[in-house]
Amino acid sequence: MPKRQANSATPARPATRYHHGDLRRALIDTALAMVTEEGVWNFTLREVARRAGVSHAAAYNHFEDKSALLAEVATLGFESLRQALEAAAGGHPRSARQAFAGIGAAYVRFGVEHPAHYRLMMGPELTDKARYPALHAASESAFRVLLTGVLERAQASGQVRRGPVHDQALAAWSLVHGLTTHLIDERASSPGVSTGDAERLARVGAMVLFDGLRADTA
């Protein structure tokens, strides 16, 4: 797990009164802000509660531990990623190739614009997503945009050759994941890599892969 910088502690916010129904979301939003601002998540649940302006006992009424809270933060990330992928695919209802490339660009853009959130979503801290039903469902829902929203339709329309569609989707998902991780690392050491550069590389990689899956190349 990444280590926090010695000077990265965030001052506690003034105490705020929350209605019971708002407290859970307030803790999630606060944890997301801390992940985004600090780039790491080795803070404690007590620290999140203090920054949210509530007692740590109240936080434990909603989350059994910090991992459960981080799972909710990651769930929000997958929901946002799904929405971005759906918007990208929806812009090309007839061309599976363009939809495929658009999804790749949207995926990479999400990762490079939200690097800490992305690392949490995809990292080892939450590998056992089945332990958190909402996180598991959100992750699967994002993946299905590619699986059913693009590749299954592409096979049905004859734009992609017949074959195990899950394998095709997994290959594409792995490609953009690897590229995203590489670009996040590169941007950390060389800020000159723009989001536009990242999207262009994602489109190139996606189109190369798609052309290898085309029905007329089988």
Backbone torsions as a table, in degrees:
resi	resn	phi	psi	omega
1	MET	NA	139.4	179.7
2	PRO	-59.5	145.8	179.1
3	LYS	-93.0	142.1	178.4
4	ARG	-75.7	146.4	173.5
5	GLN	-69.7	149.6	-175.9
6	ALA	-60.9	-29.2	-176.9
7	ASN	-102.8	21.2	-173.4
8	SER	-94.0	2.8	-178.7
9	ALA	-61.6	137.5	-179.0
10	THR	-101.2	126.2	-179.6
11	PRO	-58.8	143.8	178.2
12	ALA	-67.3	142.9	177.0
13	ARG	-80.7	159.0	175.2
14	PRO	-58.8	146.3	-178.9
15	ALA	-56.5	138.2	-179.2
16	THR	-128.8	140.6	177.5
17	ARG	-86.7	128.0	177.8
18	TYR	-120.1	143.1	169.3
19	HIS	-69.5	153.7	-176.4
20	HIS	-55.0	-41.7	-177.8
21	GLY	-69.5	-20.0	-178.8
22	ASP	-90.7	-18.1	-171.0
23	LEU	-63.1	-44.1	-179.4
24	ARG	-58.3	-47.9	-179.4
25	ARG	-67.8	-33.9	177.9
26	ALA	-62.4	-39.8	178.6
27	LEU	-67.7	-40.5	178.0
28	ILE	-63.5	-46.7	-179.7
29	ASP	-62.9	-38.6	179.5
30	THR	-67.1	-43.1	178.5
31	ALA	-63.4	-39.8	177.5
32	LEU	-62.8	-42.3	178.4
33	ALA	-62.3	-38.9	-179.6
34	MET	-69.3	-40.4	176.2
35	VAL	-61.2	-45.7	-177.1
36	THR	-66.0	-45.7	-175.8
37	GLU	-73.3	-40.3	-174.1
38	GLU	-94.2	-19.7	179.1
39	GLY	75.8	5.8	179.5
40	VAL	-142.1	175.0	-177.6
41	TRP	-143.1	32.6	177.2
42	ASN	-93.2	27.2	170.4
43	PHE	-78.2	169.7	179.8
44	THR	-101.4	162.2	176.2
45	LEU	-63.1	-32.9	176.9
46	ARG	-61.8	-40.7	178.5
47	GLU	-64.7	-40.6	178.3
48	VAL	-62.3	-45.3	-179.9
49	ALA	-61.4	-42.1	-179.7
50	ARG	-63.4	-42.6	179.8
51	ARG	-67.6	-34.5	178.1
52	ALA	-75.1	-11.4	178.2
53	GLY	82.1	29.5	179.0
54	VAL	-129.2	167.4	178.6
55	SER	-76.0	151.6	178.9
56	HIS	-67.0	-26.7	176.7
57	ALA	-63.8	-38.1	178.2
58	ALA	-65.4	-36.3	178.7
59	ALA	-62.9	-40.9	-179.0
60	TYR	-70.9	-14.3	173.8
61	ASN	-70.7	-20.7	-177.1
62	HIS	-109.0	-26.6	-177.9
63	PHE	-136.1	129.5	-177.2
64	GLU	-68.7	-27.7	177.9
65	ASP	-162.0	179.1	-177.8
66	LYS	-64.8	-35.5	-179.4
67	SER	-59.8	-38.1	178.4
68	ALA	-64.6	-38.0	177.2
69	LEU	-68.0	-44.2	179.1
70	LEU	-63.4	-32.6	177.4
71	ALA	-62.2	-37.0	177.7
72	GLU	-68.8	-38.0	176.8
73	VAL	-63.2	-43.6	178.4
74	ALA	-65.4	-35.3	177.7
75	THR	-59.8	-44.5	176.8
76	LEU	-58.7	-39.0	179.0
77	GLY	-62.8	-45.1	-179.9
78	PHE	-67.1	-33.4	176.6
79	GLU	-65.9	-41.3	177.8
80	SER	-67.0	-39.6	178.1
81	LEU	-63.0	-44.2	178.9
82	ARG	-58.4	-44.7	179.9
83	GLN	-61.6	-39.1	178.7
84	ALA	-66.8	-40.6	179.7
85	LEU	-67.8	-41.2	178.4
86	GLU	-62.1	-42.2	179.2
87	ALA	-63.5	-40.2	-179.6
88	ALA	-67.1	-44.3	-179.1
89	ALA	-69.6	-36.6	-177.9
90	GLY	-66.9	-18.5	178.9
91	GLY	-76.5	-7.5	-178.1
92	HIS	-137.0	68.8	-174.0
93	PRO	-66.4	-22.1	-176.0
94	ARG	-105.7	-27.1	-177.6
95	SER	-102.5	105.1	178.8
96	ALA	-64.0	-34.1	-179.2
97	ARG	-63.5	-44.9	179.2
98	GLN	-69.2	-37.5	177.2
99	ALA	-64.8	-41.3	178.3
100	PHE	-60.0	-47.9	179.2
101	ALA	-65.9	-39.0	178.8
102	GLY	-63.2	-39.8	176.8
103	ILE	-63.2	-43.3	178.8
104	GLY	-59.1	-45.3	-179.9
105	ALA	-65.1	-40.7	-179.3
106	ALA	-66.5	-39.8	178.6
107	TYR	-61.2	-50.8	-178.4
108	VAL	-64.7	-40.9	178.6
109	ARG	-58.9	-44.1	178.6
110	PHE	-58.4	-46.2	-177.0
111	GLY	-64.5	-46.0	-176.3
112	VAL	-74.4	-23.3	177.8
113	GLU	-85.8	-19.8	-179.8
114	HIS	-132.7	61.8	-170.5
115	PRO	-61.0	-44.4	-178.6
116	ALA	-68.0	-43.1	178.2
117	HIS	-61.3	-42.6	179.8
118	TYR	-62.8	-44.7	-179.9
119	ARG	-62.0	-37.6	176.7
120	LEU	-64.1	-46.2	-178.9
121	MET	-58.9	-41.1	-172.9
122	MET	-101.3	-4.2	-171.7
123	GLY	-83.7	176.9	-174.6
124	PRO	-71.7	-18.4	-178.1
125	GLU	-61.8	-29.7	-176.6
126	LEU	-123.8	36.5	-178.9
127	THR	-59.9	-41.3	-178.3
128	ASP	-83.3	73.2	-176.6
129	LYS	-66.4	-23.3	-179.9
130	ALA	-64.2	-19.5	177.9
131	ARG	-68.6	-22.3	-177.6
132	TYR	-122.0	95.8	-173.4
133	PRO	-53.8	-42.2	-178.8
134	ALA	-65.5	-39.9	178.5
135	LEU	-66.4	-43.7	179.1
136	HIS	-60.7	-44.4	-179.1
137	ALA	-65.3	-40.9	-179.5
138	ALA	-66.9	-39.3	177.9
139	SER	-64.3	-45.5	179.3
140	GLU	-65.1	-36.9	-179.6
141	SER	-64.0	-40.0	177.3
142	ALA	-64.6	-43.2	-179.6
143	PHE	-64.2	-35.4	-177.4
144	ARG	-68.5	-21.0	175.1
145	VAL	-58.2	-42.8	177.5
146	LEU	-75.3	-45.5	-174.3
147	LEU	-64.5	-57.7	-175.4
148	THR	-95.1	-34.6	-176.2
149	GLY	-72.7	-25.7	-178.3
150	VAL	-122.1	-59.2	-169.9
151	LEU	-71.7	-40.5	177.6
152	GLU	-64.0	-41.1	177.8
153	ARG	-67.7	-35.9	179.2
154	ALA	-66.4	-37.2	175.4
155	GLN	-66.4	-43.6	-178.4
156	ALA	-63.6	-32.8	-179.1
157	SER	-89.8	-0.9	178.4
158	GLY	81.8	10.7	179.5
159	GLN	-83.1	-22.3	177.9
160	VAL	-127.4	140.0	-177.6
161	ARG	-66.0	150.8	179.2
162	ARG	-64.8	145.3	179.7
163	GLY	167.7	178.7	178.6
164	PRO	-62.5	104.3	-172.3
165	VAL	-65.9	-31.8	178.6
166	HIS	-64.1	-38.4	178.4
167	ASP	-64.9	-41.2	178.3
168	GLN	-62.4	-44.1	-179.6
169	ALA	-65.5	-39.8	-179.1
170	LEU	-66.2	-38.0	177.6
171	ALA	-62.7	-43.2	179.5
172	ALA	-67.5	-42.5	179.8
173	TRP	-61.5	-42.2	-179.9
174	SER	-65.2	-37.4	179.8
175	LEU	-62.2	-49.9	-177.2
176	VAL	-72.0	-31.1	176.8
177	HIS	-64.5	-47.2	178.8
178	GLY	-61.5	-42.4	178.9
179	LEU	-64.5	-42.4	179.9
180	THR	-61.8	-46.6	179.8
181	THR	-61.0	-43.4	178.3
182	HIS	-61.2	-44.3	-177.4
183	LEU	-69.6	-35.6	176.0
184	ILE	-61.4	-44.9	178.8
185	ASP	-64.4	-40.6	-178.1
186	GLU	-68.1	-39.8	179.2
187	ARG	-66.5	-31.3	179.3
188	ALA	-66.1	-34.5	-178.4
189	SER	-97.5	-20.3	-178.5
190	SER	-141.6	85.5	-175.2
191	PRO	-59.2	-7.4	-178.9
192	GLY	-70.8	-11.7	178.2
193	VAL	-76.0	112.5	-174.7
194	SER	-86.5	164.2	174.6
195	THR	-61.8	-37.3	177.3
196	GLY	-61.5	-40.3	176.1
197	ASP	-61.2	-43.3	-179.0
198	ALA	-62.6	-44.4	179.9
199	GLU	-64.2	-41.2	180.0
200	ARG	-61.9	-44.7	178.7
201	LEU	-63.0	-38.9	179.2
202	ALA	-64.9	-41.8	178.9
203	ARG	-64.1	-42.3	179.2
204	VAL	-61.6	-48.9	-179.5
205	GLY	-62.4	-41.5	-179.8
206	ALA	-65.0	-41.0	-179.2
207	MET	-68.5	-37.3	176.7
208	VAL	-61.8	-45.3	179.3
209	LEU	-65.6	-43.7	-178.9
210	PHE	-61.9	-41.4	179.9
211	ASP	-62.2	-29.6	175.3
212	GLY	-73.7	-17.9	-180.0
213	LEU	-98.1	-6.0	-176.2
214	ARG	-59.3	146.9	-176.3
215	ALA	-62.4	-32.8	-176.4
216	ASP	-80.4	2.0	176.0
217	THR	-107.0	1.2	-177.5
218	ALA	-67.4	NA	NA
